[in-house]
Amino acid sequence: MSDRIPVIDRKFASRVDWNLMRTFVDIVRAGGIGAAARQLNRQQPSISAALKRLEEHVGTELLHRTATGVEMTAAGKAMMALCEEMLEAARMVPHQIAQATRRVEGIVRIQIISGLVSPEFDEAIASFHRRNPAIHIEIRVSPWRGVLDSLEQGEVEIGVGYDSSVRGSLMYEPLLVERQQLYCSRTNPYFGYHVTRLGELKDEGFVLTGEDEIELITHLRRRYRLGTNVSGVAEDINEARRLILHGVGIGFLPVLAAEAEVARGRLWPLLHADFEPSYDIFLLARSEPARDTATQLFWDEVLRRVRAKQRS
């Protein structure tokens, strides 16, 4: 069957049994026909027959049987991608219908890191509220570890933050790449100069951000003994910026969070731009259970804007 060139069936959509496509997805996800039969509580011959019928519809082999299960052919990979798109579209039907008929109410609980600057996230909030004025939006701010813990414990539905590893219980969608810079105020003798040797700053008074500090920054500080002389601590990026701005000490801040004060000449970046540490900030949610309509619509709104920016 795999050697034949498939004939384009222009009436495929009206002839195919859509349940066959769902069974195909179940086989692939389970890793084999027998495994799919057990998960679906069906007889293995019926699963094999469903696969055979689908392959006859498309005119080519979709799966190779192997000693350990099944392996997708090139056609199978294309079919799988299309099936997943259709399943996602079907899953979104009740959410989109509810939005179209303006019957969506509820609460979207979001927890974010402090000092977040993301035009796409802000635009999504504005657009989402215009479309769904009856949905209440609740935003909490916490250190990045708190964002992850609150999501896993079900206290919030959506998070925005950093993660130094990957938690299997969470979904990660890249939102932006954040950069940090080391800043001082106008009263600091280093104002107006770029530092090439971080070790020369080891005795400078330093403002720490406590649990909100990104691990990449923690490792960088320890390598060059920055922060051994702690002159201030603030768990919130905005308050850390306040302490640095008023001369309490030097410290790391996200570049976008400090941008306005740099433009006003009140903060000075001590590092050359090429040396700015960078890391991913993610849009986060629990993998399970399924999200309610209000949360799903907000998630989709943010992703739509992020992906539009990536394409531009």
C-alpha positions in Angstrom: 0.0 0.0 0.0 2.8 2.4 0.9 4.3 2.2 -2.7 1.1 3.6 -4.3 0.7 7.2 -5.1 -2.4 8.3 -3.2 -5.3 9.5 -5.4 -6.7 12.8 -4.4 -10.3 12.1 -3.3 -12.2 15.4 -3.6 -15.1 14.0 -1.6 -12.9 12.7 1.2 -14.5 14.9 3.8 -18.0 13.7 3.1 -17.0 10.0 2.9 -14.6 9.5 5.8 -15.8 8.4 9.2 -14.3 11.0 11.5 -14.2 8.5 14.4 -11.5 6.7 12.4 -9.3 9.8 12.7 -9.9 9.9 16.4 -8.9 6.2 16.7 -5.8 6.9 14.7 -4.8 9.6 17.2 -5.5 7.2 20.1 -3.2 4.6 18.5 -0.4 7.1 18.1 -0.7 8.6 21.6 -0.9 5.1 23.2 2.1 3.9 21.2 0.5 0.9 19.6 -2.7 -0.8 18.6 -2.8 -3.1 21.6 -2.2 -0.3 24.0 -4.9 1.8 22.4 -7.4 -1.1 22.7 -6.7 -1.4 26.4 -7.1 2.3 27.0 -10.3 2.5 25.0 -11.6 -0.8 26.4 -12.1 -2.2 23.0 -11.1 -5.3 21.2 -7.7 -5.1 19.4 -9.1 -6.4 16.0 -11.6 -3.5 16.0 -8.8 -1.0 16.4 -6.8 -2.7 13.7 -9.8 -2.6 11.4 -10.4 1.1 12.0 -6.8 1.9 11.1 -7.0 -0.2 7.9 -10.2 1.6 6.9 -8.6 5.0 7.4 -5.6 3.9 5.4 -7.9 2.8 2.6 -9.6 6.2 2.7 -6.3 8.1 2.3 -4.8 5.5 -0.1 -1.5 5.0 1.7 0.0 3.5 4.8 0.0 5.7 7.9 1.7 3.5 10.5 4.4 0.8 10.4 4.0 -2.0 13.0 7.2 -2.4 15.0 8.4 -4.8 17.7 7.7 -2.1 20.3 4.5 -0.6 18.9 3.9 1.6 15.8 5.9 4.2 13.9 4.3 6.9 11.8 5.1 7.1 8.1 5.5 10.5 6.4 1.8 10.4 5.6 1.1 9.4 9.1 2.9 12.4 10.5 0.9 14.7 8.2 -2.3 13.0 9.3 -1.4 13.3 12.9 -0.8 17.0 12.6 -4.1 17.6 10.9 -6.0 15.4 13.4 -4.6 17.3 16.3 -5.6 20.6 14.7 -9.1 19.3 14.2 -9.4 18.0 17.8 -8.2 21.4 19.1 -10.7 23.2 16.9 -13.5 20.9 18.2 -12.4 21.4 21.8 -12.7 25.2 21.3 -16.2 25.0 19.9 -18.1 25.5 23.3 -15.7 28.3 24.3 -16.1 30.2 21.0 -19.9 29.7 20.9 -20.1 31.0 24.5 -18.1 34.1 23.5 -20.1 34.7 20.3 -23.4 34.6 22.2 -21.9 36.8 25.0 -22.7 34.3 27.7 -19.2 34.1 29.2 -18.8 35.0 32.8 -16.4 34.1 35.5 -13.0 34.9 36.9 -9.5 34.6 35.3 -6.9 34.4 38.0 -3.4 35.3 36.9 -0.2 35.4 38.9 2.8 37.2 37.5 6.4 38.2 38.4 6.9 41.8 39.4 8.2 44.3 36.9 6.8 42.5 33.9 6.9 44.6 30.7 5.1 42.9 27.8 3.0 45.0 25.3 1.5 41.7 23.9 0.3 40.7 27.4 -1.1 44.2 28.1 -2.9 44.3 24.7 -4.4 40.9 25.3 -5.9 42.2 28.6 -7.4 45.2 26.9 -8.8 43.2 24.0 -10.1 40.4 26.2 -11.9 42.9 28.4 -13.6 44.6 25.4 -14.8 41.3 24.2 -15.8 39.8 27.6 -16.7 42.7 29.9 -18.5 40.3 32.3 -15.3 38.4 33.1 -13.5 39.5 36.2 -9.7 39.6 35.9 -7.6 39.1 39.0 -3.8 39.6 38.9 -1.5 38.7 41.8 2.2 39.5 41.9 4.8 37.2 43.5 8.4 36.0 43.1 8.8 33.5 40.2 8.8 30.4 42.4 5.5 31.6 43.9 4.0 31.8 40.5 4.9 28.1 39.8 3.7 26.9 43.2 0.4 28.7 43.0 -0.3 27.2 39.5 0.5 23.7 40.7 -1.7 24.1 43.8 -4.6 25.4 41.7 -4.7 28.8 43.3 -4.5 30.5 39.9 -5.2 29.4 36.4 -2.6 31.3 34.4 0.9 32.5 35.3 3.6 34.6 33.8 7.1 33.9 34.9 10.5 32.3 34.7 11.4 28.7 35.5 14.9 27.3 35.9 13.8 23.8 35.0 10.6 22.3 33.6 7.7 21.0 35.8 5.8 18.2 34.1 2.5 19.4 35.6 2.8 22.8 33.7 2.4 24.0 30.1 5.0 26.5 28.9 4.5 29.0 26.1 7.3 31.5 25.4 6.1 35.0 26.0 9.3 37.1 25.7 13.0 37.0 26.2 13.9 39.2 29.2 17.3 40.8 29.6 18.8 42.2 32.9 21.3 44.9 33.4 23.3 46.2 36.4 22.3 49.7 37.3 23.5 52.5 39.4 22.1 56.0 40.2 23.4 59.5 39.4 25.0 59.7 42.8 27.2 56.7 42.2 30.9 57.3 41.1 30.5 54.7 38.3 27.6 56.7 36.7 28.6 57.3 33.0 31.1 54.4 32.9 30.8 50.9 31.6 32.4 48.1 33.7 34.4 45.4 31.9 35.6 43.6 35.1 32.7 42.8 37.4 35.0 41.8 40.2 35.9 45.5 40.7 32.3 46.0 42.0 32.5 43.4 44.7 32.8 46.0 47.5 29.9 48.1 46.2 26.7 48.3 48.3 24.2 46.0 46.5 20.4 45.9 46.3 19.1 42.4 46.2 15.7 41.2 45.0 15.5 38.2 47.4 13.3 35.3 46.1 12.5 37.3 43.0 16.1 37.0 41.8 16.6 34.9 38.7 18.9 32.0 39.2 21.1 33.1 36.3 21.7 36.4 38.1 22.4 34.6 41.4 25.1 32.5 39.7 26.6 35.6 38.1 26.7 37.5 41.4 28.3 34.7 43.2 30.9 34.2 40.5 32.1 37.8 40.9 31.3 38.1 44.6 28.7 40.8 43.9 26.3 41.5 46.8 28.7 40.5 49.6 28.0 44.1 50.8 24.2 44.1 51.0 22.8 47.7 51.3 19.2 47.0 50.5 16.7 44.2 49.8 13.3 44.4 48.0 11.2 41.4 47.0 9.5 43.4 44.2 11.4 44.6 41.1 9.6 48.0 41.3 10.8 48.6 44.9 14.3 47.4 44.0 14.4 50.0 41.3 13.3 52.6 43.8 16.2 51.7 46.1 18.8 51.8 43.3 17.3 55.0 41.9 17.8 56.7 45.3 21.4 55.6 45.7 21.0 52.8 48.2 23.2 50.6 46.1 23.8 49.1 42.7 21.6 46.2 41.5 20.2 44.1 38.6 16.9 45.0 37.0 15.1 43.9 33.9 16.1 46.2 31.0 12.5 47.2 30.1 11.6 47.8 33.7 14.5 50.4 34.0 14.1 51.8 30.5 12.2 55.0 31.4 14.6 56.0 34.2 17.6 55.4 31.9 16.0 57.6 29.3 15.6 60.3 32.0 19.2 60.0 33.0 18.4 58.8 36.5 19.8 55.3 36.1 22.9 54.1 34.4 23.6 50.7 32.9 27.0 49.5 34.1 27.4 46.6 31.6 27.9 46.7 27.9 24.7 45.5 26.2 26.6 42.4 24.9 27.0 41.2 28.5 23.4 41.5 29.6 22.1 38.2 30.9 19.0 37.0 29.1 16.4 34.2 29.8 12.9 33.2 28.7 9.7 34.4 30.4 6.7 32.0 29.8 3.0 32.1 29.8 2.1 29.2 32.1 -0.9 27.0 32.9 -1.5 23.6 34.4 -1.5 20.7 31.9 -4.6 19.3 33.6 -7.5 19.7 34.2 -9.1 21.3 31.2 -9.4 25.1 31.5 -12.8 26.8 31.9 -14.1 29.0 29.1 -13.0 32.3 30.6 -9.5 31.1 31.2 -9.2 29.4 27.8 -10.3 32.5 26.0 -7.7 34.7 27.8 -5.0 32.1 27.1 -5.8 32.1 23.4 -5.9 35.9 23.3 -2.4 36.2 24.7 -1.0 33.5 22.4 -2.7 35.0 19.3 -0.9 38.3 19.9 2.5 36.7 20.8 2.4 34.6 17.6 1.4 37.6 15.5 4.5 39.4 16.7 6.6 36.4 15.9 5.3 36.4 12.4 5.9 40.1 11.8 
